[in-house]
Amino acid sequence: MRAQDQAAAAAGDATGNAASRRWPSQVWFILGNEAAERFSFYGVRGILTLYMTSVLLKSESDATHIHHLFVSANYFMPILGAWVADRFWGRYQTIFWISLSYCLGHGVMALGDTFQGVDAKIACLYAGLALIAFGAGAIKPCVSALMGDQFRTDQNHLLRKAFAGFYWAINVGSTAGLLATPIIRKEYGYGWAFGVPGIAMALATFVLWLGRKRYVMVPPARKTRTAGFFRIFFHALSRRNERKPGESFWDGARSRFSDAEVDAARSVAPILSIFAFAPIFWSLFDQTFSTWVLQGARMVPYSIGRFTVGPETMLAANPILVMIFVPILTWLVYPAMGRFATPLRRMALGMFLAAFSFVVVAVMQTRIEAGEQLSILWQLLPYVIITVAEVLFSTTGLEFAFREAAASMKSTITGIWWLTVCLGNLFVSVLTSALAGGGGEDAAVSTERFLLYAGMTAVVAVLFSIAASFYRYRDAAAAMGK
């Protein structure tokens, strides 16, 4: 090689290496969109439970049931959003157009405050929650997948930090929403408390639109003629009795689909065996917005000047702690753990910690039921524990889903990941309704109920650890804890 060619090659390698170490600039539009969208969602969700009990006069069990049914519907919609994105519109178009219905939902929620009758308020509540559940849920798998699409294959080593940054943006927005809306509610009423998050959602949509010419757009499978997971799965299922000896379940689909398509769908199956354990984690974590808020309403608020820490504002402890723990775990703890820090080991540890947090909450509830006046600051202890659990389980789950799924299945598998949140919340909703039959309105918040959830989660965590030990990673770096 001539000297000038060697110099050019060296310069190209240096440029390529430098580029492989930098985040693509368009990622910042996606992070900004996510932060504003999370402000809108958590701004409403943070005040929802007490709105139902104080304004709509719902019982604690009914409020818990409705809240988790809303969250369950919200996290069911990622399946629809992933299907639309992967098969028809692509990720960006799906996010943009569905965000408009999301904005409308906030408007309907705010409109409810203008009515005097409770029935009209309830109608607006249900309509608004339905639109928000559809909008927030359908775009969910597309946003994280769109961010992942911006990284080239030689930048895969940046994905862990990128998803940690994505999760950090989520928590910046949710912190602001959880702190702001209780203050807005107190000063201006529920109409503005529901309306301001709608303005934030409109801003989120605008920020996403600003980066439209810079995004790496992965075309939907309809345009690439790549078959989707469910189409391949159901075809293989219909041919299950026609397989030859020695053929796998998926081989029945090879008569109609290419080997690449079948192998892509096949990559989803072992991931589903891991995700099957995830709902129990979410059945605990999402109770911070229902039963933990209701428990906090029975505790003594803490005042700092004119600012009062009540059950709604205490919710902000979680995202604040996440922003502290994500960099600590990502940049310090995981590297120090080395090979032990595989995604599934982190997730298992997160499940055990979630169970322990409910043991702590149960101990606090015992003291409350005994008549003690506990400061709401006591809730910081279980918040710290369950937040570490969330970082270990949730950020890792997103990373695991994206790294292990085939390229054509990334939105689908991310949507299935969010479906586990749906099932966890549906479990809480159904169990709360079933156990509230003759228990009165306080049945949703009790020592026995908290211990029940802790015990179930501990058992599932053990089963998850056993199943994880048999999992074989597609991504060799993930298997090494990198």
C-alpha positions in Angstrom: 0.0 0.0 0.0 1.3 3.4 -0.9 2.1 5.9 1.8 -0.8 8.2 1.0 -3.2 5.3 0.9 -1.9 4.2 4.3 -2.4 7.7 5.6 -5.9 7.9 4.1 -6.8 4.5 5.5 -5.5 5.5 8.9 -7.5 8.7 8.8 -10.6 6.8 7.8 -10.1 4.3 10.6 -9.7 7.1 13.1 -12.8 8.9 11.8 -14.7 5.6 11.9 -13.5 4.9 15.4 -14.4 8.3 16.6 -17.9 8.1 15.0 -18.4 4.7 16.5 -17.8 6.3 20.0 -20.3 9.1 19.5 -24.1 9.0 19.8 -25.9 10.0 16.6 -27.1 13.6 16.9 -30.7 12.7 16.0 -30.9 10.7 19.2 -31.4 13.9 21.2 -34.7 14.7 19.4 -35.9 11.3 20.5 -34.8 11.8 24.1 -36.4 15.2 24.2 -39.7 13.7 22.9 -39.6 11.0 25.5 -39.0 13.4 28.4 -41.9 15.6 27.4 -44.2 12.6 26.8 -43.4 11.1 30.2 -44.2 14.5 31.8 -47.6 14.3 30.3 -48.3 10.7 31.2 -47.0 10.7 34.8 -48.4 14.2 35.4 -51.9 12.7 35.0 -51.1 9.4 36.5 -49.7 10.8 39.7 -52.9 12.6 40.7 -55.3 10.0 39.3 -55.9 7.8 42.3 -56.6 10.6 44.8 -58.8 12.3 42.1 -61.0 9.3 42.0 -61.2 9.0 45.8 -61.6 12.7 46.6 -63.5 14.1 43.7 -65.4 11.2 42.2 -65.9 9.6 45.6 -64.6 6.1 44.5 -63.7 3.6 47.2 -60.0 2.7 47.6 -60.6 -0.7 46.1 -62.5 0.8 43.1 -59.8 3.4 42.6 -57.1 0.8 42.7 -59.0 -1.4 40.3 -59.6 1.4 37.8 -56.1 2.7 38.0 -54.5 -0.7 37.2 -57.1 -1.4 34.5 -56.1 1.9 32.9 -52.4 1.0 33.1 -53.1 -2.5 31.9 -54.9 -1.1 28.8 -52.0 1.3 28.3 -49.5 -1.5 28.2 -51.6 -3.7 26.0 -51.5 -1.2 23.2 -47.8 -1.6 22.4 -48.7 -4.8 20.6 -51.0 -2.8 18.3 -48.4 0.0 17.9 -45.6 -2.5 17.1 -47.7 -4.3 14.5 -48.6 -1.0 12.8 -45.0 0.2 12.9 -43.5 -3.1 11.7 -46.0 -3.8 9.0 -47.4 -0.5 7.7 -46.3 3.0 8.8 -42.8 2.5 10.2 -41.7 3.7 13.6 -41.6 7.5 13.1 -45.0 7.8 11.3 -46.6 5.6 14.0 -45.3 7.7 16.8 -46.3 11.0 15.1 -49.9 10.3 14.1 -50.9 8.3 17.2 -49.5 11.1 19.4 -52.3 13.3 18.2 -55.0 11.1 19.9 -52.8 11.2 23.0 -53.1 15.0 23.0 -56.9 14.7 22.6 -57.1 12.4 25.6 -55.5 15.1 27.9 -58.0 17.6 26.5 -61.0 15.4 27.4 -59.6 14.9 30.9 -59.3 18.6 31.4 -62.8 19.2 30.1 -64.2 17.0 32.8 -63.4 19.6 35.4 -65.8 22.1 33.8 -68.8 19.9 34.6 -70.5 20.0 38.0 -72.1 16.6 37.9 -70.1 13.6 39.0 -71.5 11.4 36.2 -70.2 13.8 33.5 -66.8 13.9 35.2 -66.7 10.1 35.3 -67.6 10.0 31.6 -64.8 12.4 30.7 -62.4 10.4 33.0 -63.1 7.1 31.2 -63.0 8.7 27.7 -59.8 10.6 28.4 -58.1 7.6 30.0 -59.1 5.4 27.0 -57.5 7.9 24.6 -54.3 8.3 26.7 -54.0 4.5 27.2 -54.2 4.1 23.4 -51.8 6.9 22.5 -49.2 6.3 25.2 -49.3 2.6 24.8 -49.2 2.4 21.0 -46.1 4.6 20.6 -44.2 3.0 23.5 -42.3 0.2 21.7 -41.7 2.4 18.7 -39.9 5.2 20.5 -37.3 3.0 22.1 -36.9 1.0 18.9 -36.5 4.2 16.9 -33.7 5.2 19.1 -32.0 1.9 18.8 -32.3 2.1 15.0 -30.1 5.2 15.0 -27.0 3.2 16.1 -25.0 1.2 13.5 -23.8 -2.3 14.2 -20.3 -1.0 15.1 -22.0 1.1 17.8 -23.7 -1.8 19.6 -21.3 -1.2 22.5 -23.1 2.1 23.0 -26.5 0.6 23.4 -26.3 -0.1 27.2 -25.4 3.6 27.9 -28.0 4.7 25.3 -30.8 2.8 26.9 -29.6 4.1 30.3 -29.8 7.6 28.9 -33.2 6.9 27.4 -34.4 5.7 30.8 -32.8 8.8 32.4 -34.8 11.0 30.0 -38.0 9.1 31.0 -37.3 10.0 34.6 -36.5 13.6 34.0 -39.9 14.0 32.4 -41.7 12.0 35.0 -40.1 13.8 37.9 -41.1 17.1 36.5 -44.7 15.9 35.9 -45.0 14.3 39.3 -43.7 17.4 41.1 -45.6 20.0 39.0 -49.1 18.6 38.7 -49.9 18.3 42.4 -48.8 22.0 42.8 -50.9 23.0 39.8 -53.9 21.0 41.2 -53.5 22.7 44.5 -53.3 26.2 43.0 -55.5 26.0 40.0 -57.6 22.9 40.2 -57.8 19.6 38.4 -58.7 21.2 35.0 -55.3 22.8 34.7 -53.6 19.8 36.4 -54.9 17.6 33.5 -54.5 20.3 30.9 -50.8 21.2 31.4 -49.7 17.6 30.7 -51.6 17.9 27.4 -49.5 20.9 26.5 -46.4 18.9 27.3 -47.6 16.1 24.9 -48.1 18.6 22.1 -44.5 19.8 22.7 -43.3 16.2 22.6 -44.9 15.7 19.2 -43.3 18.9 17.9 -39.8 18.0 19.1 -40.1 14.6 17.4 -41.2 16.3 14.2 -38.2 18.6 14.2 -35.8 15.6 13.7 -37.8 13.9 10.9 -35.1 14.5 8.2 -32.3 13.1 10.3 -33.7 9.8 11.5 -32.5 6.4 10.2 -35.8 5.0 9.0 -36.1 1.2 9.0 -38.9 0.5 6.5 -41.9 -1.5 7.6 -41.9 -5.2 6.8 -44.7 -4.6 4.2 -42.2 -2.7 2.1 -39.3 -5.1 2.6 -41.7 -8.1 2.1 -40.6 -9.6 5.4 -43.2 -11.6 7.2 -44.2 -10.6 10.8 -43.8 -12.8 13.9 -47.5 -13.6 14.4 -48.1 -14.5 10.7 -45.2 -17.0 10.9 -46.2 -18.3 14.3 -49.8 -19.1 13.3 -48.8 -20.7 10.0 -46.4 -22.9 11.9 -49.1 -23.7 14.4 -51.5 -24.7 11.6 -48.9 -27.1 10.2 -47.8 -28.6 13.5 -49.3 -32.0 12.6 -47.5 -32.1 9.2 -44.0 -31.9 10.6 -41.6 -34.7 9.7 -39.7 -36.5 12.5 -36.9 -34.4 13.9 -38.4 -31.1 12.7 -39.0 -28.3 15.1 -42.2 -26.4 15.6 -40.9 -23.6 13.4 -39.8 -25.8 10.5 -43.5 -26.2 9.6 -43.4 -22.5 8.4 -40.5 -23.0 6.0 -42.7 -24.2 3.2 -44.2 -20.7 2.9 -41.6 -18.4 4.4 -37.9 -17.9 3.9 -35.3 -19.4 6.2 -34.3 -15.8 7.3 -37.9 -15.0 8.2 -38.5 -18.2 10.1 -35.2 -17.8 12.0 -36.1 -14.2 12.9 -39.5 -15.4 14.3 -37.8 -18.3 16.0 -35.5 -15.9 17.9 -38.5 -14.5 19.7 -39.5 -17.8 21.3 -36.7 -18.1 23.9 -37.2 -14.5 24.8 -40.9 -15.1 25.5 -39.9 -17.9 27.9 -38.1 -15.3 30.0 -40.7 -12.6 29.7 -43.4 -15.0 31.1 -42.1 -14.3 34.6 -42.1 -10.5 34.2 -45.7 -9.6 35.0 -45.3 -10.3 38.7 -42.6 -7.6 39.0 -45.0 -5.1 37.4 -47.8 -6.1 39.7 -45.7 -4.8 42.6 -43.9 -1.9 41.0 -47.0 -0.1 39.6 -48.7 -0.2 43.0 -46.5 2.7 44.0 -49.2 4.7 42.1 -52.2 3.1 43.8 -51.8 1.3 47.2 -48.6 3.2 48.1 -50.4 6.5 47.5 -53.4 5.4 49.5 -51.1 4.3 52.3 -49.3 7.7 52.1 -52.7 9.4 52.5 -52.9 7.8 56.0 -49.4 9.1 57.0 -48.3 12.6 58.2 -47.2 15.0 55.4 -43.8 16.6 55.7 -43.5 20.3 55.0 -40.5 22.3 53.9 -41.5 25.9 54.0 -44.5 26.3 51.7 -43.7 23.0 49.9 -45.5 19.9 51.3 -44.5 16.4 50.6 -47.7 14.4 50.4 -48.6 11.0 48.9 -48.7 12.5 45.3 -45.4 14.3 45.5 -43.7 11.3 47.2 -44.1 9.5 43.8 -41.4 11.8 42.5 -38.9 10.0 44.7 -38.8 7.1 42.3 -37.7 9.0 39.1 -35.3 11.1 41.2 -33.7 8.0 42.6 -33.6 6.4 39.2 -31.6 9.3 37.8 -29.1 8.7 40.7 -28.9 5.0 40.5 -28.8 4.5 36.7 -25.3 6.1 36.2 -24.0 4.5 39.4 -25.1 1.0 38.3 -24.3 1.5 34.6 -20.8 3.0 34.9 -19.6 1.7 38.3 -21.4 -1.4 39.6 -22.0 -3.4 36.4 -18.4 -3.1 35.1 -17.2 -4.1 38.6 -19.4 -7.1 38.5 -17.9 -8.3 35.2 -19.3 -11.6 33.9 -21.8 -11.8 36.7 -23.7 -8.7 35.4 -25.5 -10.5 32.6 -29.0 -9.1 31.8 -30.9 -12.0 33.3 -28.9 -12.0 36.6 -29.6 -8.3 37.0 -33.3 -8.9 36.3 -33.5 -11.8 38.9 -31.9 -9.6 41.5 -34.4 -6.9 40.7 -37.3 -9.2 41.4 -36.0 -10.3 44.8 -35.5 -6.6 45.8 -39.1 -5.8 44.7 -40.4 -8.5 46.9 -38.3 -7.2 49.8 -39.7 -3.6 49.3 -43.2 -4.9 49.9 -42.1 -6.6 53.1 -40.9 -3.2 54.3 -44.2 -1.6 53.2 -46.1 -4.3 55.1 -44.1 -3.5 58.3 -45.1 0.1 57.9 -48.7 -0.8 57.4 -48.7 -2.8 60.6 -47.6 0.2 62.5 -50.3 2.4 60.8 -53.0 -0.1 61.6 -51.8 -0.1 65.2 -52.6 3.7 65.3 -49.1 5.1 65.0 -48.8 8.5 63.2 -45.9 7.8 60.8 -44.3 10.5 58.8 -44.6 10.0 55.0 -40.8 10.2 54.8 -40.8 6.6 56.0 -41.9 5.7 52.5 -38.4 6.7 51.2 -37.0 3.4 52.4 -39.2 1.1 50.3 -38.9 3.7 47.4 -35.1 3.3 47.5 -35.4 -0.5 47.4 -38.0 -0.7 44.7 -36.2 1.9 42.6 -33.0 -0.1 42.6 -35.1 -3.1 41.6 -36.7 -1.2 38.8 -33.3 -0.1 37.4 -32.0 -3.7 37.5 -35.2 -5.1 36.0 -36.7 -2.6 33.7 -33.7 -0.9 32.0 -32.2 -4.3 31.6 -35.4 -5.7 30.2 -35.5 -3.0 27.4 -31.8 -3.6 26.6 -32.3 -7.4 26.7 -35.3 -7.2 24.3 -33.5 -5.1 21.8 -30.2 -7.0 21.8 -31.7 -10.4 21.6 -34.4 -9.9 19.0 -33.8 -10.2 15.2 -33.8 -6.8 13.4 -37.2 -7.4 11.8 -38.7 -8.3 15.2 -37.4 -5.5 17.4 -40.7 -3.5 17.7 -42.7 -6.7 18.1 -40.5 -8.1 20.9 -40.4 -4.6 22.6 -44.2 -4.6 22.4 -44.4 -8.0 24.0 -42.1 -6.7 26.8 -44.6 -3.9 27.5 -47.4 -6.5 27.4 -45.9 -8.0 30.5 -46.7 -4.7 32.3 -50.2 -5.0 31.0 -50.6 -8.5 32.5 -49.1 -7.5 35.8 -51.5 -4.6 36.2 -54.4 -6.7 35.0 -53.5 -9.2 37.7 -53.6 -6.5 40.4 -57.0 -5.1 39.1 -58.6 -8.6 39.0 -57.2 -9.6 42.4 -58.2 -6.4 44.0 -61.8 -6.7 42.7 -61.9 -10.4 43.8 -60.7 -9.8 47.3 -62.8 -6.6 47.8 -66.0 -8.6 47.8 -66.8 -8.2 51.5 -63.6 -6.4 52.6 -64.8 -2.8 52.6 -63.1 0.1 50.9 -59.8 -0.3 52.8 -59.2 -3.9 51.6 -56.8 -2.8 48.9 -54.4 -1.4 51.5 -53.5 -3.9 54.3 -50.6 -5.7 55.8 -51.9 -9.1 54.6 -52.2 -7.8 51.0 -48.7 -6.4 50.9 -47.2 -9.7 52.3 -49.2 -11.7 49.8 -47.6 -9.8 46.9 -44.2 -10.1 48.5 -44.5 -13.9 48.9 -45.7 -14.5 45.4 -42.9 -12.4 43.9 -40.2 -14.2 45.9 -41.5 -17.6 44.6 -41.6 -16.3 41.0 -38.1 -14.8 41.4 -36.7 -18.2 42.3 -38.4 -19.8 39.3 -37.1 -17.0 37.0 -33.6 -17.6 38.2 -33.9 -21.3 37.4 -35.3 -20.6 33.9 -32.6 -17.9 33.2 -29.8 -20.4 33.9 -30.9 -22.4 30.8 -31.2 -19.4 28.5 -28.7 -19.2 25.7 -27.8 -15.6 24.5 -27.8 -14.7 20.8 -25.6 -11.7 21.7 -22.3 -13.0 22.8 -21.4 -9.8 24.6 -24.5 -9.9 26.7 -23.6 -13.4 27.8 -20.3 -12.0 29.1 -22.0 -9.2 31.0 -21.0 -6.5 28.5 
